[in-house]
Amino acid sequence: MAIAVSIVVVTHRGVSELIRACLTSLAASADRNPMSTVVTIVVDNSSNPAVAAADYGPNVDEVLRVDNGGFGAAANAGIRLARQLSDAPVAVLNDDIEVGVDWLPPLLQALRDDERVGAVQPALLRYGTEVINSLGVDLDRFAAGSDRGLDAPASSLDEALTIDIFTGGAVLLRPEFLDATGGFDDRYFLYYEDVDLALRGAELGWTYRCEVSSLVYHHGGATTAALGDDLLRYQERNRLLTATRFASPSTVGRAFWLSIRKLRHDPKGAHARALGGGLAGAPGALVRRIAASGRRRGAIVPADGG
């Protein structure tokens, strides 16, 4: 039977209760939908010793152990293997996601319904609650990302949404979209790599959906909590890189001015390193922006309309 979908689960923890729960939920979904042939790939960028595939959880077909180049690099490694195995869509999941039993069919159907849709995500709920975690990502006037629908009740979910930016925590990607964009940009390491991928795809004319009939549950925070001040440094640096690459001149100015103002606040060292990283990466982001301008067919309108 042909592969219907490949699922890439990225972990920086190695074997853990979270990834076991994730893979157990995927196995339950596969049992509920036996007509969908699923290949499950675990990409482990932890420093933990190698273990057998079955130790991660049930139904693991492939395990890739890679150096820790960040989430995007790990996801890309899994995507490359998935693309070698088949031309099926590729789902990317964080290891702290548990899927609902019927999460996959609505996502696959969304890709079948509209060939312009490059990616479709489920509704992410906070684990153990009926509260929304993410229906996609919005950027504000400082190019700061926030989760759409955050903390709203799940009872407010109504119909599928057209979104500008999907979250990389749980998303199904069309193979042609992956081929056109090249996947995630490894330079981001962590945070905003999903924003960058969505905006680059939009420049090529791709659109995105959030299918609210597809539900997954996000534990959240367990890996990033271990980063300490580096968490803020990556967030702030990558916000600046995203602004430089995609935003209007006024938004770029506000983004850097906000970083300058943050130098007065703790942790001052992390804010300074973030600003320095944003400034160091700005020339390259501008070069990529200019190179993309000739092939842009669609555009994201900044929040301020500028």
C-alpha positions as a printed NumPy array, in Angstrom:
array([[  0.   ,   0.   ,   0.   ],
       [  1.299,   3.46 ,  -0.864],
       [  2.428,   5.724,   1.946],
       [ -0.295,   8.258,   2.784],
       [  1.813,  10.415,   5.082],
       [  5.237,  10.541,   6.737],
       [  5.43 ,  11.845,  10.303],
       [  8.63 ,  13.401,  11.621],
       [  8.89 ,  13.713,  15.419],
       [ 11.784,  15.851,  16.645],
       [ 13.19 ,  15.311,  20.13 ],
       [ 16.037,  16.892,  22.086],
       [ 15.269,  14.685,  25.084],
       [ 15.96 ,  11.275,  23.623],
       [ 13.77 ,   8.595,  25.175],
       [ 11.278,  10.216,  27.539],
       [  7.747,   9.862,  28.802],
       [  6.717,  12.721,  26.541],
       [  7.861,  11.151,  23.291],
       [  6.421,   7.803,  24.334],
       [  3.073,   9.518,  24.911],
       [  3.378,  11.27 ,  21.545],
       [  4.113,   8.05 ,  19.669],
       [  1.428,   6.126,  21.562],
       [ -1.138,   8.717,  20.485],
       [  0.064,   8.44 ,  16.876],
       [ -0.281,   4.652,  17.043],
       [ -3.834,   4.981,  18.381],
       [ -4.676,   7.338,  15.528],
       [ -3.231,   4.9  ,  12.975],
       [ -5.349,   2.096,  14.457],
       [ -8.431,   4.314,  14.182],
       [ -7.674,   5.136,  10.526],
       [ -6.22 ,   1.904,   9.072],
       [ -6.599,   3.067,   5.455],
       [ -3.846,   5.644,   6.007],
       [ -0.386,   4.059,   5.724],
       [  1.911,   6.054,   7.971],
       [  5.703,   6.083,   8.217],
       [  6.974,   7.482,  11.519],
       [ 10.477,   8.94 ,  11.763],
       [ 12.056,  10.046,  15.043],
       [ 14.874,  12.589,  14.765],
       [ 16.925,  12.671,  17.963],
       [ 19.427,  15.514,  18.394],
       [ 20.07 ,  14.838,  22.074],
       [ 23.419,  13.771,  23.504],
       [ 21.855,  10.687,  25.099],
       [ 23.162,   7.223,  24.149],
       [ 21.662,   5.539,  21.116],
       [ 18.805,   3.131,  21.796],
       [ 16.545,   0.865,  19.769],
       [ 13.688,   2.434,  17.825],
       [ 11.098,   0.639,  19.955],
       [ 12.458,   2.312,  23.099],
       [ 11.082,   5.657,  21.93 ],
       [  7.564,   4.291,  21.618],
       [  5.365,   2.188,  19.328],
       [  5.326,   2.115,  15.524],
       [  8.661,   3.871,  14.945],
       [  9.932,   3.026,  11.462],
       [ 13.168,   5.04 ,  11.376],
       [ 15.398,   6.815,  13.905],
       [ 17.862,   9.495,  12.832],
       [ 20.47 ,  10.629,  15.331],
       [ 21.888,  14.016,  14.377],
       [ 24.071,  16.681,  15.934],
       [ 22.167,  19.431,  17.694],
       [ 21.838,  22.077,  14.997],
       [ 18.478,  23.217,  16.352],
       [ 14.877,  22.312,  15.64 ],
       [ 14.883,  23.317,  11.978],
       [ 17.991,  21.3  ,  11.145],
       [ 16.587,  18.218,  12.889],
       [ 13.217,  18.573,  11.172],
       [ 14.956,  18.991,   7.814],
       [ 16.885,  15.757,   8.351],
       [ 13.621,  13.908,   8.921],
       [ 11.958,  15.624,   5.97 ],
       [ 14.8  ,  14.641,   3.631],
       [ 14.438,  10.995,   4.641],
       [ 10.658,  11.187,   4.27 ],
       [ 11.015,  12.649,   0.767],
       [ 13.384,   9.812,  -0.165],
       [ 10.814,   7.253,   0.962],
       [  7.779,   8.692,  -0.839],
       [  6.063,  11.688,  -2.383],
       [  3.519,  11.774,   0.455],
       [  2.857,  14.85 ,   2.621],
       [  5.109,  15.202,   5.667],
       [  3.845,  16.033,   9.145],
       [  6.286,  17.608,  11.602],
       [  5.576,  17.295,  15.332],
       [  7.268,  18.353,  18.526],
       [  7.816,  15.457,  20.907],
       [  5.531,  17.085,  23.496],
       [  2.456,  16.801,  21.267],
       [ -0.242,  14.173,  21.716],
       [ -2.611,  13.85 ,  18.78 ],
       [ -6.335,  13.227,  18.803],
       [ -7.407,   9.955,  17.209],
       [ -8.921,  11.713,  14.188],
       [ -6.32 ,  14.45 ,  13.788],
       [ -4.912,  13.382,  10.422],
       [ -7.822,  12.944,   7.938],
       [ -8.954,  16.615,   8.039],
       [ -5.396,  17.777,   7.343],
       [ -4.96 ,  15.438,   4.389],
       [ -8.36 ,  16.458,   3.05 ],
       [ -7.394,  20.145,   3.217],
       [ -4.415,  19.466,   0.95 ],
       [ -6.593,  17.511,  -1.458],
       [ -9.225,  20.261,  -1.581],
       [ -6.899,  23.093,  -2.64 ],
       [ -3.588,  22.631,  -4.421],
       [ -2.516,  26.159,  -3.412],
       [ -2.414,  25.146,   0.279],
       [  1.2  ,  24.42 ,   1.127],
       [  0.715,  23.618,   4.806],
       [ -2.176,  22.894,   7.117],
       [ -2.06 ,  22.71 ,  10.883],
       [ -4.422,  21.325,  13.498],
       [ -5.789,  23.306,  16.407],
       [ -3.331,  22.995,  19.281],
       [ -4.908,  22.819,  22.747],
       [ -3.078,  22.993,  26.06 ],
       [ -2.64 ,  19.437,  27.277],
       [ -5.237,  18.409,  29.837],
       [ -7.489,  21.389,  29.105],
       [-10.051,  22.651,  26.628],
       [ -8.06 ,  25.857,  26.13 ],
       [ -6.465,  26.877,  22.825],
       [ -2.685,  26.958,  22.612],
       [ -2.327,  27.928,  18.938],
       [ -4.346,  28.343,  15.756],
       [ -1.348,  29.737,  13.907],
       [  1.015,  32.646,  14.462],
       [  0.492,  36.408,  14.211],
       [  3.232,  39.066,  14.026],
       [  2.787,  42.418,  15.763],
       [  4.167,  45.846,  14.853],
       [  7.557,  44.893,  16.351],
       [  7.694,  41.605,  14.354],
       [  7.102,  39.639,  17.564],
       [  5.216,  36.397,  17.068],
       [  2.298,  35.266,  19.198],
       [ -0.044,  32.296,  19.018],
       [ -3.399,  33.032,  17.437],
       [ -6.307,  32.195,  19.727],
       [ -4.05 ,  31.746,  22.78 ],
       [ -6.034,  30.969,  25.973],
       [ -9.433,  31.162,  24.26 ],
       [-11.836,  28.309,  25.067],
       [-11.882,  25.412,  22.648],
       [-15.659,  25.832,  22.492],
       [-14.99 ,  28.925,  20.347],
       [-13.591,  26.737,  17.547],
       [-15.978,  26.927,  14.63 ],
       [-14.673,  26.488,  11.092],
       [-11.363,  26.153,   9.273],
       [ -9.249,  29.294,   9.131],
       [ -7.023,  30.763,   6.468],
       [ -3.845,  31.749,   8.296],
       [ -0.732,  33.682,   7.295],
       [  1.741,  31.719,   9.415],
       [  1.564,  28.154,  10.75 ],
       [  3.194,  26.827,  13.89 ],
       [  5.982,  24.279,  13.49 ],
       [  4.863,  22.425,  16.614],
       [  2.328,  20.426,  14.599],
       [  1.904,  20.934,  10.856],
       [  1.317,  18.896,   7.696],
       [  3.427,  20.052,   4.744],
       [  2.722,  19.459,   1.06 ],
       [  5.733,  17.828,  -0.668],
       [  5.7  ,  20.393,  -3.482],
       [  5.796,  23.163,  -0.881],
       [  8.842,  21.56 ,   0.731],
       [ 10.569,  21.209,  -2.628],
       [  9.843,  24.845,  -3.533],
       [ 11.004,  26.328,  -0.226],
       [ 13.785,  23.933,   0.76 ],
       [ 12.284,  23.437,   4.22 ],
       [ 13.324,  25.215,   7.398],
       [ 16.238,  27.644,   7.526],
       [ 18.857,  26.093,   9.833],
       [ 20.263,  29.529,  10.717],
       [ 17.405,  30.209,  13.099],
       [ 18.388,  27.263,  15.324],
       [ 15.301,  27.673,  17.53 ],
       [ 12.252,  29.975,  17.298],
       [ 10.846,  31.758,  14.232],
       [ 11.998,  29.008,  11.851],
       [  8.315,  28.24 ,  11.233],
       [  7.56 ,  31.948,  10.702],
       [ 10.412,  32.209,   8.209],
       [  9.296,  29.105,   6.299],
       [  5.68 ,  30.288,   6.106],
       [  6.642,  33.756,   4.899],
       [  9.07 ,  32.411,   2.305],
       [  6.324,  30.114,   1.052],
       [  3.865,  33.007,   0.888],
       [  6.319,  34.871,  -1.342],
       [  5.975,  31.961,  -3.767],
       [  2.178,  32.075,  -3.653],
       [  1.437,  29.292,  -1.153],
       [ -1.435,  29.636,   1.326],
       [ -2.074,  27.952,   4.7  ],
       [ -4.979,  26.583,   6.705],
       [ -5.815,  25.721,  10.28 ],
       [ -8.298,  22.835,  10.391],
       [-10.036,  23.205,  13.747],
       [-11.676,  19.778,  13.432],
       [ -8.169,  18.342,  13.83 ],
       [ -7.105,  18.487,  17.482],
       [ -3.723,  17.905,  19.105],
       [ -2.62 ,  18.56 ,  22.668],
       [  0.568,  20.408,  23.596],
       [  2.409,  19.858,  26.868],
       [  4.804,  22.722,  26.154],
       [  7.831,  24.295,  27.802],
       [  9.758,  21.262,  29.009],
       [ 12.716,  21.569,  26.621],
       [ 12.907,  25.345,  26.328],
       [ 12.888,  25.805,  30.107],
       [ 16.374,  24.27 ,  30.195],
       [ 17.763,  26.984,  27.897],
       [ 17.82 ,  29.71 ,  30.545],
       [ 18.819,  33.108,  29.128],
       [ 19.539,  31.532,  25.735],
       [ 15.786,  31.152,  25.251],
       [ 15.371,  34.932,  25.246],
       [ 18.498,  35.414,  23.139],
       [ 17.198,  33.129,  20.371],
       [ 13.725,  34.657,  20.482],
       [ 14.985,  38.232,  20.244],
       [ 17.715,  37.605,  17.686],
       [ 15.366,  35.686,  15.426],
       [ 12.664,  38.337,  15.752],
       [ 15.171,  40.834,  14.366],
       [ 16.234,  38.5  ,  11.552],
       [ 12.596,  37.909,  10.629],
       [ 11.855,  41.642,  10.605],
       [ 14.887,  42.394,   8.428],
       [ 14.011,  39.64 ,   5.973],
       [ 10.267,  40.244,   5.616],
       [  8.846,  43.333,   7.345],
       [  8.192,  46.876,   6.181],
       [ 10.927,  49.472,   6.865],
       [  8.863,  50.977,   9.67 ],
       [  8.462,  47.568,  11.332],
       [ 12.206,  46.893,  10.988],
       [ 12.941,  50.205,  12.701],
       [ 10.537,  49.47 ,  15.54 ],
       [ 11.927,  45.943,  15.936],
       [ 15.497,  47.169,  16.463],
       [ 14.411,  50.108,  18.626],
       [ 12.575,  47.685,  20.913],
       [ 15.751,  45.62 ,  21.254],
       [ 17.753,  48.738,  22.119],
       [ 15.221,  49.663,  24.801],
       [ 15.419,  46.16 ,  26.258],
       [ 19.133,  46.645,  26.973],
       [ 18.069,  48.464,  30.14 ],
       [ 16.361,  45.356,  31.482],
       [ 17.554,  42.031,  32.865],
       [ 18.976,  39.773,  31.642],
       [ 21.045,  42.555,  30.064],
       [ 23.676,  40.175,  28.677],
       [ 21.101,  38.105,  26.804],
       [ 19.493,  41.236,  25.361],
       [ 22.884,  42.538,  24.231],
       [ 23.806,  39.23 ,  22.573],
       [ 20.421,  39.115,  20.86 ],
       [ 20.843,  42.628,  19.466],
       [ 24.384,  41.821,  18.369],
       [ 23.201,  38.652,  16.653],
       [ 20.398,  40.53 ,  14.916],
       [ 22.814,  43.181,  13.65 ],
       [ 25.35 ,  40.566,  12.525],
       [ 22.688,  38.611,  10.653],
       [ 20.983,  41.629,   9.082],
       [ 23.21 ,  41.899,   5.957],
       [ 22.574,  38.268,   5.04 ],
       [ 18.838,  38.674,   5.663],
       [ 18.817,  41.715,   3.381],
       [ 20.634,  39.792,   0.645],
       [ 18.045,  36.999,   0.871],
       [ 15.261,  39.583,   0.819],
       [ 16.574,  41.185,  -2.369],
       [ 17.105,  37.794,  -4.014],
       [ 13.504,  36.793,  -3.231],
       [ 11.953,  40.035,  -4.467],
       [ 12.134,  38.985,  -8.111],
       [ 10.119,  35.821,  -7.574],
       [  7.547,  37.177,  -5.119],
       [  3.932,  36.621,  -6.191],
       [  2.186,  36.964,  -2.848],
       [  2.824,  39.229,   0.13 ],
       [  2.056,  39.314,   3.812],
       [  0.612,  42.655,   4.869],
       [  2.318,  43.911,   8.068],
       [  0.097,  44.483,  11.061],
       [  0.465,  48.267,  10.693],
       [ -0.269,  48.148,   6.969],
       [  3.155,  49.711,   6.312]])
